[in-house]
Amino acid sequence: MSAAQIHIAGVHKVFGQGAQQVVALQGIDLSIAPGQFVCLLGPSGCGKSTLLNAVAGFAPPTSGRISVAGQPVQGAGPDRGMVFQEYALFPWMTVEDNIGFGLKIRHTPVAERNVTVDRLLQMLGLSEFRLRYPKDLSGGMRQRVAIARILALDSPILLMDEPFGALDALTRRSLQDELLQIQAQWQKTVLFVTHSIDEAIYLADRVVVLTYRPGTIKLDLPIALPRPRDSSSAGFNELKRELGAVVMQEQQRHQQAEQRGLAID
């Protein structure tokens, strides 16, 4: 494996103090090579988004180390682009202005900015919507704009927090395929949070399953299925059964904690 682009060593994350203290992550060790697509999978409350936010630099760990390309993460940076489930678009800006916003903040020359925006509009099938506002777009179109805005900055790492979770099944599969094409073409390193076993197997080179709180790594499973992947194939369904059994154990722990009144999301 190539030298790690993302390296996570002994990461703990604790929220609150005293009796209100919650251990969200405990002893996370994970290395991700350049160009890998890694999915974080597990039930609600296992710390997937907490770990993603720590890598993004939004919420530093309580202890342990996270580095990107050998440099310690000390905050958000242009080497990591974040895509959220909620789109996070500016409602007063057109599609093309939303996509070009980060480049404008960087003072990228107008001509260069326009070339980049035009290329992304075409790549993601947004050209005819360039002058529309987010309110005029479907959920799938809004997420395409959010992805295009991150791609415009050309960050080598994409951090994605359930970006397709609110979409219908057909739109979700379409965007999954587009993301795989982008990742292959641009050689991005992707760390992707999902609750969906099918989505994890369809997308990932590796699936990392986290335990229910405190979040630890229960399983780090390489996915060797050739692409494009057939979700009805025997190999796909074998992996689905294997991962399903592991995730269900943690889901049951989550449900038991809720019944005891201990679950905090």
C-alpha positions in Angstrom: 0.0 0.0 0.0 1.2 3.5 -0.7 2.1 5.8 2.1 -1.0 6.9 4.0 -2.7 10.1 2.8 -4.9 10.1 5.9 -3.4 8.6 9.1 -5.4 8.3 12.3 -3.5 7.1 15.4 -5.0 6.4 18.8 -7.8 8.8 18.5 -10.2 9.3 21.4 -13.1 11.8 21.5 -15.0 12.6 24.7 -17.9 15.0 25.0 -19.0 16.6 28.2 -17.6 16.2 31.7 -18.2 14.2 34.9 -21.4 12.3 35.0 -22.4 13.8 31.6 -19.3 12.5 29.9 -19.8 10.5 26.7 -16.9 8.6 25.1 -17.7 8.9 21.3 -14.5 7.4 19.9 -11.9 5.2 21.6 -8.6 4.0 20.2 -9.2 4.6 16.5 -6.3 3.6 14.3 -6.8 3.9 10.6 -4.6 4.6 7.5 -6.0 5.5 4.1 -3.9 5.4 1.0 -4.0 8.0 -1.8 -6.9 7.3 -4.2 -8.7 4.9 -1.8 -12.5 5.0 -1.3 -13.3 4.1 2.3 -16.7 3.9 3.8 -17.4 4.3 7.5 -20.4 2.1 8.4 -22.3 1.5 11.6 -25.5 2.3 13.6 -26.4 5.8 14.8 -24.3 6.8 17.7 -21.2 4.9 16.7 -19.1 8.0 16.0 -18.9 7.9 12.2 -19.6 11.6 11.7 -17.5 12.5 14.8 -14.5 10.8 13.2 -15.2 12.5 9.8 -15.4 15.9 11.5 -12.1 15.2 13.3 -10.4 14.5 10.0 -12.0 17.6 8.5 -10.5 19.7 11.3 -13.9 20.8 12.6 -13.8 19.0 15.9 -10.3 17.9 17.1 -9.9 14.7 19.0 -9.6 14.7 22.7 -6.4 12.7 22.3 -4.5 10.9 19.6 -3.2 12.2 16.2 -4.7 12.8 12.8 -2.4 13.7 9.9 -3.0 14.4 6.2 -0.1 13.9 3.8 2.2 13.7 6.8 1.1 17.0 8.3 -0.9 17.1 11.5 -4.5 18.3 11.2 -4.9 21.5 13.1 -8.1 22.8 11.6 -10.0 22.9 8.3 -7.8 23.1 5.2 -8.0 23.3 1.4 -6.7 19.8 1.1 -10.0 18.4 2.5 -13.3 19.1 0.9 -16.5 18.4 2.9 -19.9 17.4 1.4 -22.8 17.4 3.8 -26.2 15.7 3.6 -28.0 19.1 3.8 -26.4 20.5 0.6 -25.3 23.8 2.4 -25.9 25.9 -0.7 -26.3 29.7 -0.7 -30.0 30.3 -1.6 -29.4 33.8 -3.0 -26.7 32.5 -5.5 -27.3 30.8 -8.8 -25.9 27.4 -9.5 -22.8 28.7 -11.3 -22.2 31.3 -8.5 -22.5 28.5 -5.9 -20.0 26.3 -7.7 -17.5 29.2 -8.2 -17.8 30.7 -4.7 -14.7 29.0 -3.2 -12.6 30.0 -6.2 -13.9 33.6 -5.9 -12.8 33.6 -2.2 -9.4 32.4 -3.3 -9.2 35.3 -5.8 -8.9 32.9 -8.7 -8.8 35.0 -12.0 -12.3 35.3 -13.5 -11.3 33.6 -16.8 -9.8 30.6 -15.0 -12.8 30.4 -12.6 -15.2 30.4 -15.6 -13.4 27.6 -17.3 -13.5 25.5 -14.1 -17.2 26.2 -13.5 -18.1 25.5 -17.1 -16.3 22.1 -17.0 -18.1 21.1 -13.8 -21.5 22.2 -15.1 -21.0 20.0 -18.1 -19.5 17.0 -16.1 -22.4 16.9 -13.7 -25.2 17.6 -16.1 -26.0 21.1 -14.7 -25.3 23.3 -17.8 -29.0 24.1 -18.4 -29.5 25.0 -14.8 -26.5 27.3 -14.4 -28.7 30.4 -13.8 -31.2 28.7 -11.6 -31.4 29.1 -7.8 -31.2 26.2 -5.3 -35.0 26.5 -4.6 -35.7 25.6 -8.2 -33.7 22.4 -8.1 -34.5 18.8 -7.1 -32.6 17.3 -4.2 -30.4 15.4 -6.6 -29.5 18.5 -8.5 -28.7 20.4 -5.3 -26.3 17.7 -4.2 -24.7 17.8 -7.7 -24.1 21.5 -7.1 -22.6 20.8 -3.7 -20.3 18.2 -5.1 -19.3 20.5 -8.0 -18.5 23.3 -5.5 -16.0 21.0 -3.7 -14.5 19.7 -6.9 -13.9 23.3 -8.1 -11.4 23.7 -5.3 -9.6 20.5 -6.4 -9.0 19.2 -2.9 -7.2 15.8 -3.0 -9.5 14.4 -0.3 -13.3 14.3 -0.3 -15.1 13.9 3.1 -18.7 13.0 2.6 -21.3 12.7 5.4 -24.2 10.7 4.1 -24.5 12.9 1.0 -27.1 10.8 -0.6 -29.1 9.8 2.5 -32.1 12.0 1.8 -32.5 11.1 -1.9 -34.8 8.6 -3.6 -33.3 5.2 -4.7 -33.0 6.0 -8.4 -31.4 9.4 -7.8 -29.1 7.9 -5.2 -27.8 5.2 -7.5 -27.3 7.8 -10.3 -25.2 10.0 -8.0 -23.3 7.0 -6.7 -22.2 6.2 -10.2 -21.3 9.8 -10.9 -19.2 9.9 -7.8 -17.3 6.7 -8.7 -16.6 8.2 -12.2 -15.3 11.4 -10.6 -13.2 9.5 -8.1 -11.6 7.3 -10.8 -11.0 10.3 -13.2 -9.7 12.7 -10.6 -8.0 10.1 -8.3 -9.6 11.6 -5.2 -9.2 10.0 -1.8 -12.7 9.5 -0.3 -13.9 9.0 3.3 -17.6 8.4 3.1 -20.1 8.0 6.0 -23.2 5.9 5.4 -25.8 3.8 7.2 -26.4 1.7 4.1 -24.7 -1.6 3.7 -25.6 -1.8 0.0 -24.2 1.7 -0.5 -20.9 0.8 1.3 -20.4 -2.3 -0.8 -21.3 -0.6 -4.0 -18.9 2.3 -3.5 -16.0 1.3 -1.4 -12.5 -0.2 -1.7 -12.7 -0.8 2.1 -15.6 -0.8 4.5 -14.8 0.1 8.1 -17.5 -0.9 10.6 -17.5 1.0 13.9 -19.0 -0.3 17.2 -21.7 1.4 19.0 -20.4 3.9 21.5 -17.7 4.1 22.4 -16.8 3.9 18.7 -14.0 1.5 17.9 -13.1 -0.3 14.7 -14.9 -3.7 14.7 -14.1 -4.7 11.1 -11.9 -3.3 8.3 -13.0 -5.2 5.2 -11.5 -4.8 1.8 -14.0 -5.0 -1.1 -12.4 -6.9 -4.0 -15.5 -7.0 -6.3 -14.8 -5.7 -9.8 -16.4 -2.5 -11.0 -19.1 -1.8 -12.1 -20.6 -3.8 -9.3 -23.8 -5.8 -9.6 -25.8 -5.6 -6.4 -27.7 -8.8 -7.4 -24.5 -10.9 -7.8 -23.7 -13.7 -5.5 -20.4 -12.0 -4.3 -22.2 -8.8 -3.5 -24.9 -10.6 -1.5 -22.3 -12.7 0.4 -20.6 -9.5 1.5 -24.0 -8.0 2.4 -24.8 -11.0 4.7 -21.3 -10.7 6.3 -21.5 -7.0 6.9 -25.2 -7.2 7.9 -24.4 -9.7 10.7 -21.7 -7.4 12.1 -23.7 -4.2 11.9 -26.8 -5.9 13.4 -24.8 -6.8 16.5 -24.0 -3.2 17.0 -27.5 -2.1 16.2 -28.8 -4.4 18.9 -26.4 -2.9 21.4 -27.8 0.5 20.3 -31.4 -0.6 20.9 -30.5 -2.1 24.3 -28.9 1.2 25.3 -32.0 3.1 24.2 -34.2 0.8 26.3 -32.0 1.5 29.3 -32.3 5.2 28.6 -28.6 5.5 27.9 -28.6 6.4 24.2 -27.6 9.9 23.2 -27.5 10.9 19.5 
